[in-house]
Each structure stands twice: as C-alpha cells, then as structure tokens.
C-alpha cells in the first residue's frame, strides 16, 4: 500500500529574514493564501486518504503545522528528537510505516517545494509505485528548462518501460550541482534531469540500503524499530538518534544505491530555493514586480518587495529584492540572493540568535 511521507524539518535559510527557526519556510504563505506545507498536503488529496499521509519533523515545527492540516491524524506526525538531515528522517519514517504495514510503499516528498501540475504529480507517483513494487527505487526527475547551477542532476540511462504513458529509465548516476558551462552542456545533451528530491520505494528496501551503506545508522534504526509502539519508544529514540549519521538521502543512500529508476516529468516544479525563484515563478504586475503587503513603487520594475507590517517605498529600482519584517530589512540585487545564506551563517557565528 502506498503512503506519502512529507519531509518538513528544513529551515529554508535562503528565504531569510522571513524564514526563521520559529517560522520555517514550510509554514509560510509564499504562494497564495496557503502555506507551503498546506500546498504539499493539498496536492495529495485525491491520491491518498489523510490516514496514509505522514509528516516527519521536530516537535516545535509540528506545533506550527498540525493546525494547518487538521485532517491529518496527530499520530501521523513522526517527530525527530533533533534534525539529522534527510537520510535519518527517511529511515525513521520507514520504521514507523513498517510497524503498521510490512508491505508499506513510501513516497518521500517535500514540504517546501511548489508544483503547478498537481494532477501530473499524482499520476507520476501512481506510476512510480507500480515500478517500485518489485524493490526498484524510483525517483522523479524534472525536465530542465534552463541551465540551473543550484540543483543536482540525474543522468538518464537506458529506457526500461512505459507505465501509464510515462517513460521509465534506468538511472545512470547522480551528479552534483554543476558550474554554469556544465549545466549548459547538460541542458543541450537532453539526457539529464534535475534531482527533485522525490523518491518512491518499499520501506523495507530503504532499510536494506541503510544496512548496506549506513550500517551504524541501520543498527540504531533496528533498536528504534524494536521499541516502536512500546513504553520504551521515546526513550529508545532519544538514546539512539545521536547514533544516526547526519547525512542527506542523496549522499547517504541514492548515489550508491543499485536498481534505481527515473521517471522524467514536466510538472511546473520549483524548490522555491530563494527570493529570486518566486520572481521567476509567479506573475507580477504590469512592470514585473511581485508585491506583498503595504508597498508603494515608483519607477521600479522586475523586483520583489514584501512588507510584513510597515509601509515600504521603492524608487528607481530594477531586479531588486526587498523583504521587511518587524526586526530585519533585507535589500539586495536579485542576482545576489544566494548570498542571503552567507548572512545567516555570519549571524550564527556571531551568536545573533534573535535574528535566526
């Protein structure tokens, strides 16, 4: 049986100063009047019942997200003691699913990405579940629309099959984020897709990959699994979680996994990785500006200006990002928004936790 597991523990530092520890990216209304997490839950509605939608996050973020999705059973929130990156989170989700369903099929999805073609996503997930039934690991690859340097790539190997009209390929390997020239070559080649971070696998197959590739983490997961559903569950999880290696699912599992298939899709996907991605994704006004809150613009174009309280006025700007919050104002050229992470790192190093 297919289950969705929404990974919701990230912080979205490149969307600072709006995204903070106390109000992470997935809890924000960045597109329309729904939060990113609500969008993630909404697009599964006609594919899975709420009882088969799970969320992995920490206790503090769960308190923010539970009221946003009241249809999800409270026990479907799987709580990490503290963040250890996506591989441990996926392993813990697999343990939780196998506790109730030894044949659980798991679609690992994200809480902070945006997808325009939700019907296309559901069709791809249904097809992927068929492919994954025999133990194959399946990932959804995004057909690239520009030479992105901020995404990892997957090289398409030989065609394997067509399922419900969707082509399935063998993965010929994961590629790290490329430089501009390499990204242009990937785009021209036509055999590379963006790594969406969406994976579909049998939960028991994922644990076998842990046993092969992250044996110390696998041992910890086995101890957690043995205590699952007992009075010792919380204590065992707290004791074993520090033994889980802090590593992403890409580095920890996918780059060396065997029997990996890729389904390329064109579903209007964006990871909303920074402020510029919102400008590229959403329609602006007649001059290409994206405005939120109380804002007055004069002779300004193709800029994102967001106010969380005060009046913000911009004059004579082009390709700028301005984000006002009660305690921080961010102003930067659109092409330098990636450097927001540098500021967050600097604040962390200097101990300015109140701004994080």
GUZALUM-317602 format. One record per residue (C-alpha): x, y, z; residue in one letter. Coordinates in pm, whole numbers. Layout:
+--------+--------+--------+--------+
!      u !      v !      w ! residu !
+--------+--------+--------+--------+
!      X !      Y !      Z !      a !
...
+--------+--------+--------+--------+
# end
This chain:
+--------+--------+--------+--------+
!      u !      v !      w ! residu !
+--------+--------+--------+--------+
!      0 !      0 !      0 !      x !
!    129 !    349 !    -88 !      x !
!    195 !    608 !    182 !      x !
!    321 !    964 !    145 !      x !
!    589 !   1091 !    381 !      x !
!    630 !   1470 !    373 !      x !
!    972 !   1584 !    492 !      x !
!    907 !   1902 !    689 !      x !
!   1210 !   1958 !    907 !      x !
!   1406 !   2210 !    697 !      x !
!   1462 !   2576 !    776 !      x !
!   1486 !   2746 !    435 !      x !
!   1770 !   2982 !    526 !      x !
!   1786 !   3138 !    178 !      x !
!   1439 !   3283 !    241 !      x !
!   1562 !   3470 !    547 !      x !
!   1459 !   3704 !    707 !      x !
!   1104 !   3576 !    662 !      x !
!   1200 !   3213 !    721 !      x !
!   1329 !   3162 !   1077 !      x !
!   1369 !   2876 !   1323 !      x !
!   1042 !   2979 !   1484 !      x !
!    866 !   3015 !   1148 !      x !
!   1039 !   2797 !    886 !      x !
!    980 !   2810 !    514 !      x !
!    723 !   2530 !    503 !      x !
!    494 !   2717 !    744 !      x !
!    490 !   3038 !    536 !      x !
!    233 !   3170 !    289 !      x !
!    462 !   3236 !     -6 !      x !
!    218 !   3149 !   -283 !      x !
!   -146 !   3245 !   -245 !      x !
!   -327 !   3210 !     86 !      x !
!   -197 !   2859 !    165 !      x !
!    132 !   2775 !    333 !      x !
!    393 !   2565 !    154 !      x !
!    305 !   2273 !    383 !      x !
!    -65 !   2309 !    305 !      x !
!     13 !   2302 !    -67 !      x !
!    210 !   1978 !    -11 !      x !
!    -84 !   1817 !    170 !      x !
!   -347 !   1953 !    -71 !      x !
!   -190 !   1803 !   -381 !      x !
!   -215 !   1452 !   -234 !      x !
!   -585 !   1478 !   -153 !      x !
!   -726 !   1277 !   -445 !      x !
!   -441 !   1023 !   -444 !      x !
!   -430 !    916 !    -79 !      x !
!   -659 !    938 !    223 !      x !
!   -533 !   1156 !    507 !      x !
!   -464 !    842 !    714 !      x !
!   -185 !    749 !    471 !      x !
!    -14 !   1089 !    469 !      x !
!    269 !   1119 !    722 !      x !
!    494 !   1409 !    819 !      x !
!    849 !   1394 !    953 !      x !
!    959 !   1698 !   1150 !      x !
!   1055 !   1806 !   1502 !      x !
!    820 !   1883 !   1790 !      x !
!    843 !   2263 !   1761 !      x !
!    764 !   2267 !   1388 !      x !
!    489 !   2009 !   1435 !      x !
!    310 !   2253 !   1664 !      x !
!    305 !   2502 !   1375 !      x !
!    198 !   2252 !   1111 !      x !
!    -67 !   2043 !   1285 !      x !
!   -328 !   2326 !   1287 !      x !
!   -257 !   2386 !    918 !      x !
!   -365 !   2032 !    825 !      x !
!   -634 !   1928 !   1076 !      x !
!   -739 !   1631 !    861 !      x !
!   -408 !   1455 !    927 !      x !
!   -421 !   1229 !   1233 !      x !
!   -195 !   1368 !   1509 !      x !
!    -10 !   1036 !   1532 !      x !
!     92 !   1072 !   1166 !      x !
!    346 !   1334 !   1268 !      x !
!    672 !   1145 !   1317 !      x !
!    891 !   1351 !   1548 !      x !
!   1268 !   1362 !   1531 !      x !
!   1441 !   1446 !   1861 !      x !
!   1653 !   1695 !   1664 !      x !
!   1745 !   1741 !   1294 !      x !
!   1992 !   1491 !   1146 !      x !
!   1929 !   1566 !    774 !      x !
!   1711 !   1375 !    530 !      x !
!   1859 !   1023 !    544 !      x !
!   1787 !    965 !    916 !      x !
!   1444 !   1126 !    873 !      x !
!   1362 !    887 !    588 !      x !
!   1488 !    590 !    790 !      x !
!   1272 !    683 !   1087 !      x !
!    969 !    717 !    858 !      x !
!   1036 !    371 !    714 !      x !
!   1045 !    224 !   1066 !      x !
!    713 !    392 !   1151 !      x !
!    542 !    266 !    835 !      x !
!    672 !    -89 !    867 !      x !
!    545 !   -103 !   1224 !      x !
!    191 !    -99 !   1090 !      x !
!    230 !   -230 !    734 !      x !
!    510 !   -474 !    643 !      x !
!    443 !   -409 !    272 !      x !
!    443 !    -31 !    300 !      x !
!    536 !    163 !    -13 !      x !
!    677 !    505 !     73 !      x !
!    672 !    819 !   -142 !      x !
!    922 !   1062 !      9 !      x !
!    805 !   1415 !    -71 !      x !
!    892 !   1769 !     34 !      x !
!    700 !   2024 !    238 !      x !
!    854 !   2334 !     87 !      x !
!    851 !   2288 !   -292 !      x !
!    584 !   2413 !   -531 !      x !
!    424 !   2216 !   -815 !      x !
!    189 !   2367 !  -1071 !      x !
!     61 !   2044 !  -1231 !      x !
!    -65 !   1856 !   -926 !      x !
!   -255 !   1604 !  -1140 !      x !
!     70 !   1528 !  -1321 !      x !
!    245 !   1470 !   -990 !      x !
!    -23 !   1229 !   -871 !      x !
!     -6 !   1036 !  -1199 !      x !
!    373 !   1013 !  -1170 !      x !
!    353 !    890 !   -810 !      x !
!     99 !    624 !   -905 !      x !
!    320 !    506 !  -1191 !      x !
!    629 !    511 !   -969 !      x !
!    455 !    294 !   -711 !      x !
!    397 !     29 !   -977 !      x !
!    765 !     34 !  -1077 !      x !
!    881 !     24 !   -714 !      x !
!    667 !   -276 !   -623 !      x !
!    947 !   -521 !   -711 !      x !
!   1204 !   -340 !   -497 !      x !
!   1327 !    -88 !   -754 !      x !
!   1400 !    258 !   -616 !      x !
!   1226 !    526 !   -823 !      x !
!   1294 !    897 !   -834 !      x !
!   1110 !   1171 !  -1020 !      x !
!   1341 !   1376 !  -1238 !      x !
!   1240 !   1724 !  -1353 !      x !
!   1294 !   1803 !  -1719 !      x !
!   1525 !   2109 !  -1704 !      x !
!   1402 !   2435 !  -1851 !      x !
!   1724 !   2634 !  -1803 !      x !
!   2089 !   2559 !  -1712 !      x !
!   2040 !   2559 !  -1335 !      x !
!   2352 !   2554 !  -1118 !      x !
!   2161 !   2527 !   -790 !      x !
!   2019 !   2178 !   -849 !      x !
!   2172 !   1834 !   -862 !      x !
!   2117 !   1632 !  -1178 !      x !
!   2047 !   1270 !  -1271 !      x !
!   2169 !   1119 !  -1598 !      x !
!   1912 !    909 !  -1781 !      x !
!   2031 !    563 !  -1879 !      x !
!   1858 !    303 !  -2094 !      x !
!   1479 !    304 !  -2125 !      x !
!   1315 !     42 !  -1905 !      x !
!    943 !     66 !  -1967 !      x !
!    643 !    290 !  -2013 !      x !
!    390 !    295 !  -1729 !      x !
!     58 !    473 !  -1774 !      x !
!    212 !    675 !  -2055 !      x !
!    520 !    779 !  -1857 !      x !
!    867 !    673 !  -1969 !      x !
!   1086 !    498 !  -1713 !      x !
!   1466 !    499 !  -1744 !      x !
!   1749 !    337 !  -1557 !      x !
!   1949 !    592 !  -1357 !      x !
!   2300 !    639 !  -1496 !      x !
!   2414 !    829 !  -1190 !      x !
!   2360 !   1134 !   -973 !      x !
!   2561 !   1448 !  -1048 !      x !
!   2638 !   1724 !   -801 !      x !
!   2543 !   2087 !   -864 !      x !
!   2738 !   2186 !  -1178 !      x !
!   2903 !   2509 !  -1285 !      x !
!   2733 !   2720 !  -1550 !      x !
!   2916 !   2570 !  -1851 !      x !
!   2846 !   2214 !  -1737 !      x !
!   2479 !   2296 !  -1673 !      x !
!   2452 !   2434 !  -2027 !      x !
!   2603 !   2111 !  -2160 !      x !
!   2355 !   1905 !  -1957 !      x !
!   2064 !   2106 !  -2096 !      x !
!   2186 !   2067 !  -2455 !      x !
!   2252 !   1695 !  -2407 !      x !
!   1889 !   1617 !  -2322 !      x !
!   1975 !   1313 !  -2108 !      x !
!   1992 !   1495 !  -1777 !      x !
!   1708 !   1584 !  -1540 !      x !
!   1701 !   1782 !  -1219 !      x !
!   1704 !   1585 !   -896 !      x !
!   1368 !   1672 !   -740 !      x !
!   1435 !   1502 !   -407 !      x !
!   1119 !   1293 !   -451 !      x !
!   1175 !    918 !   -410 !      x !
!    942 !    619 !   -413 !      x !
!   1048 !    284 !   -259 !      x !
!    933 !     -3 !    -49 !      x !
!   1008 !     88 !    311 !      x !
!   1186 !   -244 !    367 !      x !
!   1404 !   -181 !     60 !      x !
!   1512 !    153 !    205 !      x !
!   1616 !    -16 !    529 !      x !
!   1819 !   -270 !    331 !      x !
!   2005 !     23 !    175 !      x !
!   2074 !    153 !    525 !      x !
!   2213 !   -188 !    619 !      x !
!   2446 !   -186 !    316 !      x !
!   2553 !    179 !    313 !      x !
!   2499 !    323 !    662 !      x !
!   2537 !     19 !    890 !      x !
!   2577 !    215 !   1215 !      x !
!   2258 !    408 !   1139 !      x !
!   2087 !     82 !   1047 !      x !
!   2176 !    -65 !   1387 !      x !
!   2024 !    239 !   1557 !      x !
!   1711 !    208 !   1343 !      x !
!   1676 !   -158 !   1434 !      x !
!   1682 !    -71 !   1802 !      x !
!   1426 !    204 !   1746 !      x !
!   1208 !    -39 !   1550 !      x !
!   1223 !   -297 !   1830 !      x !
!   1090 !    -41 !   2077 !      x !
!    832 !    110 !   1844 !      x !
!    482 !    105 !   1989 !      x !
!    605 !     19 !   2339 !      x !
!    653 !    225 !   2654 !      x !
!   1024 !    240 !   2566 !      x !
!    974 !    405 !   2227 !      x !
!   1050 !    765 !   2329 !      x !
!   1348 !    676 !   2547 !      x !
!   1497 !    447 !   2282 !      x !
!   1453 !    707 !   2009 !      x !
!   1623 !    971 !   2224 !      x !
!   1910 !    736 !   2307 !      x !
!   1968 !    608 !   1954 !      x !
!   1908 !    923 !   1750 !      x !
!   2258 !   1068 !   1814 !      x !
!   2397 !    745 !   1664 !      x !
!   2230 !    822 !   1333 !      x !
!   2482 !    967 !   1090 !      x !
!   2393 !   1324 !    990 !      x !
!   2375 !   1297 !    612 !      x !
!   2137 !   1367 !    325 !      x !
!   1949 !   1091 !    147 !      x !
!   2136 !   1175 !   -175 !      x !
!   2484 !   1134 !    -27 !      x !
!   2391 !    863 !    220 !      x !
!   2180 !    634 !      3 !      x !
!   2100 !    737 !   -352 !      x !
!   2445 !    796 !   -500 !      x !
!   2547 !    432 !   -439 !      x !
!   2212 !    257 !   -450 !      x !
!   2150 !    -10 !   -714 !      x !
!   1836 !    -70 !   -919 !      x !
!   1740 !    297 !   -939 !      x !
!   1488 !    412 !  -1200 !      x !
!   1397 !    765 !  -1309 !      x !
!   1064 !    895 !  -1435 !      x !
!   1116 !   1234 !  -1607 !      x !
!    826 !   1472 !  -1551 !      x !
!    724 !   1821 !  -1652 !      x !
!    500 !   1936 !  -1367 !      x !
!    592 !   2301 !  -1314 !      x !
!    825 !   2219 !  -1024 !      x !
!   1021 !   2472 !   -820 !      x !
!   1204 !   2425 !   -492 !      x !
!   1144 !   2794 !   -403 !      x !
!   1509 !   2796 !   -302 !      x !
!   1546 !   3173 !   -277 !      x !
!   1363 !   3501 !   -326 !      x !
!   1453 !   3519 !   -695 !      x !
!   1274 !   3189 !   -760 !      x !
!    946 !   3348 !   -653 !      x !
!   1001 !   3630 !   -903 !      x !
!   1063 !   3372 !  -1174 !      x !
!    764 !   3156 !  -1079 !      x !
!    480 !   3396 !  -1006 !      x !
!    318 !   3652 !  -1236 !      x !
!    399 !   4008 !  -1137 !      x !
!    225 !   4336 !  -1209 !      x !
!    247 !   4519 !  -1543 !      x !
!    614 !   4601 !  -1473 !      x !
!    703 !   4254 !  -1348 !      x !
!    702 !   4346 !   -979 !      x !
!    590 !   4098 !   -713 !      x !
!    433 !   4287 !   -423 !      x !
!    313 !   4163 !    -84 !      x !
!    182 !   4385 !    195 !      x !
!    180 !   4765 !    214 !      x !
!    411 !   4874 !    -68 !      x !
!    442 !   5179 !   -293 !      x !
!    662 !   5157 !   -602 !      x !
!    775 !   5434 !   -835 !      x !
!    979 !   5377 !  -1150 !      x !
!   1058 !   5024 !  -1028 !      x !
!   1046 !   4702 !  -1227 !      x !
!   1105 !   4325 !  -1202 !      x !
!   1153 !   4348 !   -826 !      x !
!   1014 !   4158 !   -528 !      x !
!    902 !   4383 !   -244 !      x !
!    741 !   4229 !     62 !      x !
!    623 !   4410 !    375 !      x !
!    522 !   4230 !    693 !      x !
!    398 !   4543 !    866 !      x !
!    546 !   4878 !    773 !      x !
!    497 !   5076 !    455 !      x !
!    782 !   5003 !    213 !      x !
!    859 !   5254 !    -65 !      x !
!   1097 !   5181 !   -354 !      x !
!   1203 !   5430 !   -622 !      x !
!   1405 !   5369 !   -934 !      x !
!   1492 !   5003 !   -875 !      x !
!   1528 !   4715 !  -1121 !      x !
!   1581 !   4349 !  -1035 !      x !
!   1588 !   4402 !   -660 !      x !
!   1459 !   4208 !   -359 !      x !
!   1330 !   4390 !    -51 !      x !
!   1185 !   4197 !    242 !      x !
!   1071 !   4382 !    554 !      x !
!    999 !   4204 !    882 !      x !
!    946 !   4356 !   1229 !      x !
!   1317 !   4328 !   1316 !      x !
!   1507 !   4296 !    985 !      x !
!   1503 !   4461 !    641 !      x !
!   1674 !   4278 !    356 !      x !
!   1774 !   4471 !     43 !      x !
!   1978 !   4307 !   -232 !      x !
!   2002 !   4274 !   -612 !      x !
!   1808 !   3977 !   -748 !      x !
!   2125 !   3813 !   -883 !      x !
!   2283 !   3804 !   -537 !      x !
!   2002 !   3646 !   -334 !      x !
!   2204 !   3326 !   -291 !      x !
!   2430 !   3527 !    -60 !      x !
!   2150 !   3550 !    197 !      x !
!   2276 !   3219 !    332 !      x !
!   2615 !   3383 !    393 !      x !
!   2447 !   3643 !    614 !      x !
!   2263 !   3372 !    806 !      x !
!   2590 !   3187 !    861 !      x !
!   2753 !   3508 !    982 !      x !
!   2473 !   3577 !   1229 !      x !
!   2504 !   3223 !   1360 !      x !
!   2881 !   3253 !   1401 !      x !
!   2841 !   3584 !   1584 !      x !
!   2578 !   3443 !   1817 !      x !
!   2294 !   3668 !   1697 !      x !
!   2030 !   3400 !   1759 !      x !
!   1748 !   3655 !   1794 !      x !
!   1766 !   3717 !   1419 !      x !
!   1761 !   3348 !   1330 !      x !
+--------+--------+--------+--------+
# end
